[in-house]
Amino acid sequence: MAQLLFATTFALLLCSTSAMAEVVGDTAIYDPSVKPKGLRNSTEGLYEVAPPSGFHMQFQHGPNSTFAVFRTEEGKGRDLAVRVNRHSEETGFVLKGSVLFRAGYNDEFTHILRAGDSIVVPECAPHGGIFGWDNNEETILIATLTEKYVEYGPDEAGGAPEEFARKVKYDPDSGVAESERCQNMTGEPELEWDMDDLRKWGEEHANDPVSTQPGWLN
């Protein structure tokens, strides 16, 4: 119950922080058309992505951000084939389960994130995760993208966006799933890993000790 209350509160806070104002330069201008909004019990009633994948999601746009919930069913996460992603800056929090996660161009950050762990991914940094890594358990990740992620389409659509469905149709030649802004990025180094490399890392570190000590993940 506490976890569900937290998720609902988190959704309300994130989707209302920039409400009712438009920022022009250094000045905020009141906009009566922009209203706070929220999702009740936002970890339930999710849309299944590319059925019968066992991968579910829900999202909600704010004026300048997007809130999302991702969930994999028990027994489904580890076998789900997902792609490397690049988009706006993203923060994530593991509410339940575990995620084998990597971010960066050359393994700058690779960790198994578990319930209570969080992550901040800079804009356009390549990243990807395998849900339910520990025991193929049900896993829930809540995330916020710091810009409105228009590739998802309107949150009134009532279903999982096709853009996200493409992310779970991985094959070795599918490439990176990225926003238009990141596609046009210049000067970035070459990406030196893929999801198969991440899975191999997880298998090689399967017996690493698990720490619950609070602190930075380096």
C-alpha positions in Angstrom: 0.0 0.0 0.0 2.8 2.4 0.9 4.5 1.8 -2.5 1.3 2.4 -4.4 0.7 5.6 -2.4 4.2 6.7 -3.2 3.8 6.0 -6.9 0.5 8.0 -7.0 2.0 10.9 -5.1 5.1 10.8 -7.3 2.9 11.0 -10.5 1.0 14.0 -9.1 4.0 15.9 -8.1 6.0 15.4 -11.3 3.1 16.3 -13.6 2.2 19.5 -11.8 5.6 21.1 -11.1 5.6 23.2 -14.3 1.9 23.7 -14.6 0.1 27.0 -15.2 3.0 28.9 -16.5 4.9 29.4 -19.8 8.6 30.5 -19.5 9.8 33.1 -21.9 13.4 34.0 -21.3 13.7 34.4 -17.5 10.1 35.3 -17.1 7.2 33.0 -16.3 3.9 34.0 -17.9 0.6 32.7 -16.5 -1.2 30.3 -18.9 -4.8 29.5 -17.8 -5.0 26.6 -20.3 -2.3 24.6 -18.5 -3.8 22.6 -15.6 -2.3 20.2 -13.1 -3.3 16.6 -13.6 -2.5 13.3 -12.1 -2.9 9.5 -12.3 -4.6 7.5 -9.5 -2.8 4.2 -8.6 -0.5 4.7 -11.6 1.2 1.3 -11.3 -2.1 -0.4 -12.3 -4.1 -0.3 -15.5 -1.0 0.0 -17.7 -1.0 -0.7 -21.5 0.6 -3.8 -22.8 3.4 -3.1 -25.3 3.5 -5.3 -28.4 1.3 -8.1 -26.8 2.0 -10.7 -25.6 5.3 -9.3 -24.5 4.5 -9.1 -20.8 5.8 -5.5 -20.9 3.4 -2.8 -19.8 3.6 1.0 -19.6 1.6 4.2 -18.8 2.6 7.7 -19.5 1.4 11.2 -18.9 2.7 14.5 -20.4 3.2 17.7 -18.5 3.8 21.0 -20.3 7.5 20.4 -20.3 8.0 16.8 -19.1 6.7 13.3 -19.3 6.0 10.9 -16.5 6.1 7.1 -17.3 5.6 3.8 -15.5 7.1 0.6 -16.9 6.3 -2.9 -15.6 7.2 -6.4 -16.7 5.3 -9.4 -15.6 6.9 -12.2 -13.5 8.7 -14.6 -15.8 8.9 -12.2 -18.8 11.4 -9.4 -18.1 14.7 -11.2 -18.7 13.6 -12.6 -22.0 12.3 -9.3 -23.4 14.4 -8.1 -26.2 14.8 -4.3 -25.9 17.0 -1.8 -27.8 19.4 0.9 -26.7 17.7 4.3 -26.2 18.7 7.9 -26.6 16.4 10.8 -25.7 16.0 13.7 -23.3 17.4 13.6 -19.8 15.7 10.9 -17.7 15.4 10.1 -14.0 14.3 6.6 -12.9 13.4 4.9 -9.7 13.0 1.1 -9.2 9.8 0.6 -7.2 9.9 -3.2 -7.3 12.1 -5.9 -8.7 15.5 -5.4 -10.4 16.9 -3.9 -13.6 20.3 -4.7 -15.2 21.1 -1.2 -16.5 23.8 0.4 -18.6 24.3 4.0 -19.7 27.0 5.8 -21.6 28.9 5.2 -24.8 31.6 2.9 -23.4 30.2 1.3 -20.2 30.5 4.4 -18.1 27.7 3.1 -15.8 26.6 -0.5 -15.4 24.7 -1.7 -12.4 21.9 -4.0 -11.2 19.3 -1.5 -9.9 17.0 -2.9 -7.2 14.0 -1.6 -5.4 14.9 1.8 -3.9 17.7 2.5 -6.4 17.6 5.5 -8.7 19.3 6.6 -11.9 19.8 9.9 -13.8 20.6 9.6 -17.5 21.9 12.7 -19.3 20.3 13.9 -22.5 21.1 11.6 -25.5 23.3 9.2 -23.4 22.8 5.7 -24.8 21.1 3.5 -22.2 19.2 0.3 -21.8 17.9 -2.1 -19.2 16.8 -5.7 -18.7 13.9 -6.0 -16.3 13.6 -8.7 -13.6 17.3 -9.5 -13.8 17.7 -11.1 -10.4 15.0 -13.8 -10.6 12.8 -12.8 -13.6 10.5 -11.3 -11.0 7.8 -8.7 -11.6 9.6 -5.3 -11.9 8.3 -1.7 -11.9 10.3 1.3 -12.9 8.9 4.9 -12.7 10.6 7.6 -14.7 10.5 11.2 -15.7 11.8 12.7 -18.9 12.8 16.3 -18.4 11.3 17.4 -21.7 7.9 16.5 -23.1 8.6 13.3 -25.0 6.6 14.0 -28.1 7.6 10.8 -29.7 5.1 9.0 -27.4 2.2 11.0 -28.9 -0.7 12.4 -26.9 -1.4 10.7 -23.5 -5.1 10.8 -24.5 -4.4 8.1 -27.1 -5.4 5.3 -24.6 -2.7 2.8 -25.5 1.0 2.1 -25.7 2.7 4.3 -28.3 4.0 2.7 -31.5 7.3 4.6 -30.9 7.8 2.6 -27.7 6.6 -0.7 -29.2 9.5 -0.4 -31.7 11.9 -0.5 -28.8 10.9 -4.0 -27.8 11.3 -5.3 -31.4 15.0 -5.8 -31.1 17.2 -7.6 -33.5 21.0 -7.3 -34.0 20.4 -4.9 -36.9 17.7 -2.7 -35.3 20.0 0.0 -34.1 19.4 2.6 -31.4 15.9 3.8 -30.7 16.4 7.6 -30.4 14.5 10.9 -30.5 14.8 13.3 -33.4 16.9 15.7 -31.3 19.4 12.9 -30.5 19.5 11.7 -34.1 20.7 15.2 -35.0 23.3 15.4 -32.2 26.9 16.0 -33.4 30.3 15.2 -31.9 29.3 12.2 -29.9 31.7 9.2 -29.6 30.9 5.9 -31.2 28.7 3.5 -29.2 30.8 0.5 -28.1 28.1 -1.8 -26.7 24.7 -3.4 -27.4 22.1 -5.2 -25.3 23.9 -8.6 -25.9 27.0 -7.1 -24.3 24.9 -5.9 -21.3 23.4 -9.4 -20.9 26.9 -10.9 -21.0 28.1 -8.5 -18.3 25.2 -9.5 -16.1 25.9 -13.2 -16.4 29.6 -12.6 -15.6 28.7 -10.7 -12.4 25.9 -12.9 -11.3 27.7 -13.8 -8.0 28.8 -10.3 -7.1 27.9 -9.4 -3.5 24.7 -7.4 -3.1 25.0 -4.2 -1.1 22.0 -2.2 0.4 24.3 0.5 1.9 23.0 3.9 0.9 25.3 5.9 -1.3 26.3 6.7 -4.8 26.5 4.0 -7.5 29.9 4.5 -9.2 
